[in-house]
Amino acid sequence: MVIRSPRSSDEVAAQADVAAAAFGPDALSEPWRDRYRAIEQLFGRDAFLVVEEDGRFVSACTCLPAPVWVGDRRLTLGAVGGVATLPDYRRRGYAGELMRAVVRRMQELGLATSALWPFSYAYYRKFGWDFGCEHRTYRFDPTKIGPLPEPDGVEPLQAGDLPEVVDLFSAYARTLAFCTDRSQRWWQELLRNKGVAPFAPEEKATSRMIIYREGGEVVGYALYTPPAGEERRLNVAELVASGPEARMRLLAALAREEPAEITFRAPADDRFRAQVPDPRQVATMLEPGFAFRIVDPVVALALLPPPPGLRGAIAFTLDDPARPDEPLRVTVEVSDGELVTSASRTMHSAAPMRLHAEIASFSQIYTGYLRPTVAHHLGRLKGDAASVAFAEALFPHWTAYRSAVEPG
């Protein structure tokens, strides 16, 4: 067994065929090849990993460097996706070896954190990932939630609108944590892959995007799949609005498509029900979101803003299944409005406060999903009360969120 990157465009195409075969009989090779061709052009062949056995690719994944906003700071994470194993080669440990290899690859590339969309949280937890947030999923019949406003100012997306969409999402992403810092090229590739005209040919247009203008500026958009078939469900892949009025006008426009049901996601702290006259008509589910793991805690923790007035040093010992022989060690020292991290064993030994966790649990603390006091109560963070209290003050109250269109 050899784990490596493809050496040619033909081998990238062969990896795409593995993904198509792995994701079921209805998955066609050509769309996968198109997508992987675009990834190769944007990121090079280092973005791919394959497991080769007896001259055949049997398992594969992608790992894309993705700059993300964490509040007003930027961090580059590894977005892992397309994890696939040929049906005849499953349950032989290939995918597990691949996941350990992709962690090593991210370490080599200097990617301090990682995100992915899991088929199973339990499976990826074995390799250090766990869900980094919860999100709300709303489902409702638009004819039953009460009067909607007229969709004045809502119109289909045009190519010339894209710079304003880029700016709108950038402002929105900085209110959250772990949303991609999306360039105009990133958006163009997304809309082409999603089949949104005018970025995709009319014959391949399967999704739509509308924008809402207020005072001449784009202040909201919705990317969605129109209703079809007997169920007439309209699924919104991403809905971003600068305020409640913008969101309601976008939903009013979507209601003009006459769906039996509209579905969209939002961060866990969203309060859409407070906007509608009859909140009981909006079914709401709180679901686990993207899976996340810290790869390099020294770099990741250096991104934390130093809490005002906090002083002290704390040592974290982190068990990582990607390196079972020796735990990760990192020390954080905060003083006079500055925060410094170190992998020094001397600093780690000298730190007066100490905490111990598995990397998956520590990653949930980092995203803000688990507060240190809660993790300690659940037995997933070991240490004394003073150390837990210090960690509680150290970690920000971020709202982590990645929509369904984010890579991973």
C-alpha positions as CSV (number, residue, x, y, z in Angstrom):
1,M,0.0,0.0,0.0
2,V,1.3,3.4,-1.0
3,I,-0.3,6.8,-0.1
4,R,0.7,9.6,-2.4
5,S,-0.6,12.5,-4.6
6,P,-1.5,11.9,-8.2
7,R,1.4,12.5,-10.6
8,S,-0.5,13.6,-13.7
9,S,-3.9,14.9,-14.8
10,D,-4.8,11.4,-15.9
11,E,-4.3,10.2,-12.4
12,V,-6.4,13.0,-11.0
13,A,-9.1,11.8,-13.4
14,A,-8.6,8.3,-12.1
15,Q,-9.1,9.6,-8.5
16,A,-12.3,11.2,-9.6
17,D,-13.5,7.9,-10.9
18,V,-12.9,6.3,-7.4
19,A,-15.1,9.0,-5.9
20,A,-17.8,8.5,-8.5
21,A,-17.8,4.7,-7.9
22,A,-17.8,5.1,-4.1
23,F,-20.7,7.5,-3.9
24,G,-23.2,5.1,-5.4
25,P,-24.5,3.8,-8.7
26,D,-26.1,7.2,-9.6
27,A,-22.9,9.1,-9.3
28,L,-21.5,9.9,-12.7
29,S,-17.7,10.1,-13.4
30,E,-17.9,13.2,-15.6
31,P,-19.1,15.7,-13.0
32,W,-16.5,14.4,-10.6
33,R,-13.8,14.8,-13.3
34,D,-14.9,18.3,-14.0
35,R,-14.7,19.2,-10.3
36,Y,-11.3,17.6,-9.8
37,R,-10.0,19.2,-12.9
38,A,-11.0,22.6,-11.5
39,I,-9.4,21.7,-8.1
40,E,-6.2,20.7,-9.9
41,Q,-6.1,24.1,-11.7
42,L,-6.7,26.1,-8.5
43,F,-4.6,24.1,-5.9
44,G,-2.3,21.7,-7.8
45,R,-2.0,18.0,-7.3
46,D,-0.9,18.3,-3.6
47,A,-4.6,18.9,-2.9
48,F,-5.2,15.2,-3.7
49,L,-4.3,12.0,-1.8
50,V,-4.8,8.4,-3.0
51,V,-4.2,5.0,-1.6
52,E,-2.6,2.8,-4.2
53,E,-2.8,-1.0,-3.9
54,D,-1.3,-3.3,-6.5
55,G,-1.2,-0.4,-9.0
56,R,-4.8,0.5,-8.5
57,F,-6.3,3.6,-6.7
58,V,-8.6,2.1,-4.0
59,S,-9.2,5.0,-1.7
60,A,-8.8,8.8,-2.0
61,C,-9.6,12.3,-0.7
62,T,-9.0,15.9,-1.3
63,C,-7.6,18.5,1.1
64,L,-8.0,22.1,0.0
65,P,-6.3,25.0,1.8
66,A,-9.2,27.3,2.8
67,P,-8.7,30.7,4.4
68,V,-11.5,31.3,6.9
69,W,-12.6,34.2,9.0
70,V,-12.6,33.6,12.8
71,G,-14.1,36.9,13.9
72,D,-11.9,39.6,12.4
73,R,-8.9,37.3,12.1
74,R,-8.0,34.9,9.3
75,L,-6.9,31.3,9.6
76,T,-6.2,28.8,6.9
77,L,-7.7,25.4,7.5
78,G,-7.6,22.2,5.5
79,A,-11.0,21.4,4.0
80,V,-11.1,17.6,3.6
81,G,-13.6,16.2,1.2
82,G,-14.3,13.4,-1.3
83,V,-13.2,10.7,1.1
84,A,-14.0,7.6,-0.9
85,T,-13.1,3.9,-1.0
86,L,-14.1,1.5,-3.8
87,P,-16.9,-0.8,-2.5
88,D,-14.8,-4.0,-3.0
89,Y,-12.0,-2.6,-0.9
90,R,-14.0,-1.3,2.2
91,R,-13.4,-2.5,5.7
92,R,-9.7,-3.1,5.1
93,G,-8.4,0.0,6.8
94,Y,-7.6,2.0,3.7
95,A,-9.7,5.0,4.7
96,G,-8.3,5.0,8.2
97,E,-4.7,5.1,6.9
98,L,-5.8,7.8,4.5
99,M,-7.1,10.0,7.3
100,R,-3.9,9.7,9.3
101,A,-2.0,10.5,6.2
102,V,-4.1,13.6,5.5
103,V,-3.4,14.9,9.0
104,R,0.4,14.5,8.3
105,R,-0.1,16.3,5.0
106,M,-1.8,19.2,6.7
107,Q,1.0,19.4,9.2
108,E,3.5,19.6,6.3
109,L,1.5,22.3,4.6
110,G,1.2,24.4,7.8
111,L,-2.6,24.0,8.0
112,A,-3.4,24.4,11.7
113,T,-7.0,23.2,11.6
114,S,-9.3,21.2,9.5
115,A,-13.0,20.9,8.6
116,L,-15.0,18.2,6.8
117,W,-18.6,17.1,6.2
118,P,-18.9,13.6,7.7
119,F,-21.0,10.7,6.7
120,S,-20.6,9.6,10.3
121,Y,-19.4,11.7,13.3
122,A,-18.4,8.5,15.2
123,Y,-16.2,7.4,12.4
124,Y,-14.2,10.6,12.0
125,R,-14.0,11.1,15.8
126,K,-11.6,8.1,15.8
127,F,-9.2,10.3,13.8
128,G,-9.6,13.5,15.8
129,W,-12.5,15.3,14.2
130,D,-15.8,16.1,16.0
131,F,-18.7,18.4,15.2
132,G,-17.7,22.0,15.7
133,C,-21.1,23.5,16.0
134,E,-24.8,23.0,15.8
135,H,-27.0,24.8,13.3
136,R,-30.7,25.4,13.0
137,T,-32.7,23.9,10.1
138,Y,-36.0,25.5,9.4
139,R,-38.9,23.9,7.4
140,F,-42.2,25.6,6.7
141,D,-45.0,26.0,4.3
142,P,-44.8,29.6,3.2
143,T,-48.6,29.9,2.9
144,K,-49.0,29.1,6.6
145,I,-46.5,31.3,8.5
146,G,-48.4,34.5,8.1
147,P,-48.3,37.4,5.6
148,L,-45.1,37.9,3.8
149,P,-44.0,41.3,2.3
150,E,-43.9,42.0,-1.4
151,P,-40.6,40.8,-2.8
152,D,-39.8,44.3,-4.1
153,G,-36.1,44.7,-4.8
154,V,-35.5,41.0,-5.4
155,E,-34.1,40.0,-8.7
156,P,-32.0,37.2,-10.3
157,L,-28.3,37.3,-9.9
158,Q,-26.4,38.9,-12.8
159,A,-22.6,38.5,-13.4
160,G,-22.1,42.2,-12.5
161,D,-23.6,41.7,-9.1
162,L,-20.9,39.3,-7.9
163,P,-18.5,41.9,-6.4
164,E,-21.2,43.1,-4.1
165,V,-22.1,39.6,-3.1
166,V,-18.4,39.0,-2.3
167,D,-18.5,42.1,0.0
168,L,-21.8,41.1,1.6
169,F,-20.6,37.6,2.5
170,S,-17.3,38.9,3.8
171,A,-19.1,41.2,6.2
172,Y,-21.4,38.4,7.3
173,A,-18.5,35.9,7.7
174,R,-16.7,38.2,10.1
175,T,-19.7,38.0,12.5
176,L,-19.1,34.2,12.8
177,A,-16.2,31.8,12.9
178,F,-14.9,29.4,10.2
179,C,-16.7,30.7,7.2
180,T,-14.5,30.8,4.1
181,D,-12.9,34.1,3.0
182,R,-14.4,33.8,-0.5
183,S,-12.8,35.5,-3.5
184,Q,-14.7,36.4,-6.6
185,R,-13.0,33.5,-8.3
186,W,-14.2,31.2,-5.5
187,W,-17.7,32.4,-6.1
188,Q,-17.5,31.9,-9.8
189,E,-16.4,28.3,-9.4
190,L,-19.1,27.6,-6.8
191,L,-21.9,29.0,-9.0
192,R,-20.6,27.1,-12.0
193,N,-20.6,23.8,-10.0
194,K,-24.0,24.5,-8.6
195,G,-25.4,25.2,-12.1
196,V,-26.4,28.8,-11.6
197,A,-26.9,30.9,-14.7
198,P,-25.1,33.0,-16.1
199,F,-22.1,31.2,-14.6
200,A,-23.2,27.8,-15.9
201,P,-24.6,27.1,-19.3
202,E,-28.4,27.2,-19.5
203,E,-28.6,23.4,-20.2
204,K,-26.7,22.8,-17.0
205,A,-28.6,25.3,-14.9
206,T,-30.0,23.3,-12.0
207,S,-29.9,25.9,-9.2
208,R,-30.8,29.6,-8.9
209,M,-29.6,32.6,-7.0
210,I,-31.6,35.8,-6.2
211,I,-30.4,39.0,-4.6
212,Y,-32.2,41.7,-2.7
213,R,-31.2,45.4,-3.2
214,E,-32.0,48.1,-0.7
215,G,-30.9,51.7,-1.5
216,G,-29.2,50.4,-4.6
217,E,-26.9,48.0,-2.7
218,V,-27.0,44.2,-2.4
219,V,-28.0,43.4,1.2
220,G,-29.2,39.8,0.8
221,Y,-29.1,36.7,-1.4
222,A,-30.5,33.2,-1.6
223,L,-28.9,30.3,-3.4
224,Y,-31.4,27.5,-3.9
225,T,-32.7,24.5,-5.8
226,P,-36.2,25.2,-7.2
227,P,-39.1,22.9,-6.2
228,A,-39.8,19.9,-8.5
229,G,-41.8,16.8,-8.5
230,E,-44.8,16.0,-6.4
231,E,-43.2,17.0,-3.1
232,R,-42.4,20.6,-4.3
233,R,-39.7,21.2,-1.8
234,L,-37.5,24.2,-2.2
235,N,-34.1,23.7,-0.5
236,V,-32.0,26.8,0.2
237,A,-28.3,26.0,0.1
238,E,-27.3,29.4,1.6
239,L,-29.3,32.5,2.7
240,V,-27.5,35.6,3.8
241,A,-29.2,38.9,4.7
242,S,-27.9,42.0,6.4
243,G,-31.1,42.3,8.4
244,P,-34.6,40.8,9.0
245,E,-36.3,42.8,6.3
246,A,-33.9,41.6,3.7
247,R,-34.4,38.0,4.7
248,M,-38.2,38.2,4.7
249,R,-38.2,39.7,1.2
250,L,-36.0,37.0,-0.1
251,L,-38.3,34.3,1.4
252,A,-41.3,36.1,-0.1
253,A,-39.6,35.8,-3.5
254,L,-39.0,32.1,-2.9
255,A,-42.7,31.7,-2.0
256,R,-43.5,32.9,-5.5
257,E,-42.1,29.6,-6.8
258,E,-45.1,28.0,-5.1
259,P,-43.2,25.3,-3.0
260,A,-45.0,23.1,-0.6
261,E,-42.1,23.6,1.8
262,I,-39.1,25.8,2.1
263,T,-36.0,24.6,4.0
264,F,-32.9,26.7,5.0
265,R,-30.2,26.6,7.6
266,A,-28.8,29.2,10.0
267,P,-26.4,29.5,12.9
268,A,-27.4,28.1,16.2
269,D,-28.1,31.5,17.7
270,D,-30.5,32.5,14.9
271,R,-34.1,33.4,15.8
272,F,-36.1,33.2,12.6
273,R,-39.2,32.1,14.5
274,A,-39.3,35.5,16.2
275,Q,-39.8,37.1,12.7
276,V,-42.9,35.2,11.7
277,P,-46.5,35.8,12.9
278,D,-47.1,32.1,13.7
279,P,-43.9,30.5,15.0
280,R,-45.6,27.1,15.4
281,Q,-45.8,26.7,11.7
282,V,-41.9,26.7,11.5
283,A,-40.4,23.3,12.3
284,T,-37.0,23.8,13.7
285,M,-34.3,21.2,14.2
286,L,-30.9,21.7,16.0
287,E,-28.4,19.5,14.1
288,P,-24.7,18.9,14.3
289,G,-22.8,20.9,11.8
290,F,-19.3,20.6,10.2
291,A,-16.7,18.3,11.7
292,F,-13.6,20.1,12.9
293,R,-10.2,19.3,14.3
294,I,-7.1,21.1,15.4
295,V,-4.0,19.9,13.6
296,D,-1.4,22.3,15.1
297,P,-2.5,23.7,18.5
298,V,0.5,26.0,18.8
299,V,-0.6,27.9,15.7
300,A,-4.4,27.6,16.3
301,L,-4.2,28.9,19.9
302,A,-2.0,31.8,18.8
303,L,-5.1,33.1,17.0
304,L,-7.0,33.6,20.2
305,P,-7.5,37.3,21.1
306,P,-5.9,38.0,24.5
307,P,-8.8,38.5,27.0
308,P,-8.5,41.9,28.8
309,G,-7.1,41.6,32.3
310,L,-6.2,37.9,32.1
311,R,-2.7,36.9,33.2
312,G,-1.1,33.5,33.6
313,A,0.2,30.5,31.9
314,I,-1.6,27.2,31.2
315,A,-0.3,23.9,29.7
316,F,-2.5,21.7,27.6
317,T,-1.7,18.0,27.0
318,L,-3.7,16.7,24.0
319,D,-4.1,13.0,23.0
320,D,-4.1,12.8,19.2
321,P,-4.9,9.5,17.4
322,A,-2.9,10.7,14.4
323,R,0.2,10.4,16.7
324,P,-0.6,7.9,19.4
325,D,2.9,7.4,20.6
326,E,3.2,10.9,22.1
327,P,0.6,13.6,23.0
328,L,0.7,17.1,21.7
329,R,1.9,19.7,24.2
330,V,1.2,23.4,24.0
331,T,1.5,26.2,26.5
332,V,-0.4,29.5,26.4
333,E,0.9,32.5,28.3
334,V,-1.2,35.7,28.6
335,S,0.1,38.9,30.0
336,D,-0.4,42.7,29.5
337,G,-2.8,42.2,26.5
338,E,-0.4,39.8,24.7
339,L,-0.9,36.0,24.1
340,V,2.0,33.7,23.3
341,T,1.9,30.0,22.5
342,S,4.8,27.5,22.6
343,A,5.6,23.9,22.1
344,S,8.5,24.1,24.5
345,R,8.7,21.2,27.0
346,T,10.4,23.5,29.5
347,M,7.5,26.0,29.4
348,H,5.0,23.2,29.5
349,S,6.6,21.7,32.7
350,A,6.8,25.1,34.4
351,A,3.2,26.2,33.7
352,P,1.3,26.5,37.0
353,M,-2.1,25.5,35.4
354,R,-2.6,22.3,33.4
355,L,-5.4,20.6,31.4
356,H,-5.6,17.4,29.6
357,A,-8.1,16.4,26.8
358,E,-8.4,14.3,23.6
359,I,-7.9,16.4,20.5
360,A,-11.5,16.0,19.4
361,S,-12.9,17.4,22.6
362,F,-10.3,20.2,22.6
363,S,-11.3,21.1,19.1
364,Q,-14.9,21.5,20.2
365,I,-13.7,23.8,23.0
366,Y,-11.8,25.8,20.4
367,T,-14.8,26.4,18.1
368,G,-16.9,27.5,21.1
369,Y,-19.3,24.5,20.9
370,L,-18.1,23.2,24.3
371,R,-17.3,25.7,27.0
372,P,-14.4,24.5,29.1
373,T,-16.6,24.3,32.2
374,V,-19.1,22.1,30.3
375,A,-16.3,19.9,28.9
376,H,-14.9,19.4,32.4
377,H,-18.4,18.6,33.8
378,L,-18.8,15.9,31.0
379,G,-15.4,14.4,31.9
380,R,-13.8,15.4,28.6
381,L,-11.4,18.0,30.1
382,K,-9.2,16.9,33.0
383,G,-7.7,19.4,35.5
384,D,-8.3,21.4,38.6
385,A,-10.9,24.1,39.1
386,A,-8.5,27.0,38.8
387,S,-7.2,25.7,35.4
388,V,-10.7,25.2,34.1
389,A,-11.7,28.7,35.2
390,F,-8.6,30.2,33.4
391,A,-9.5,28.3,30.2
392,E,-13.1,29.5,30.5
393,A,-11.8,33.1,30.4
394,L,-9.2,32.3,27.7
395,F,-11.5,30.9,25.0
396,P,-13.8,33.3,23.1
397,H,-17.6,32.9,22.8
398,W,-17.5,32.3,19.0
399,T,-20.5,31.4,16.9
400,A,-19.1,28.7,14.6
401,Y,-20.9,28.0,11.4
402,R,-20.3,26.8,7.9
403,S,-23.2,26.5,5.4
404,A,-23.7,23.6,3.1
405,V,-21.8,25.2,0.2
406,E,-18.6,25.4,2.2
407,P,-15.8,23.0,1.1
408,G,-15.1,19.9,3.1
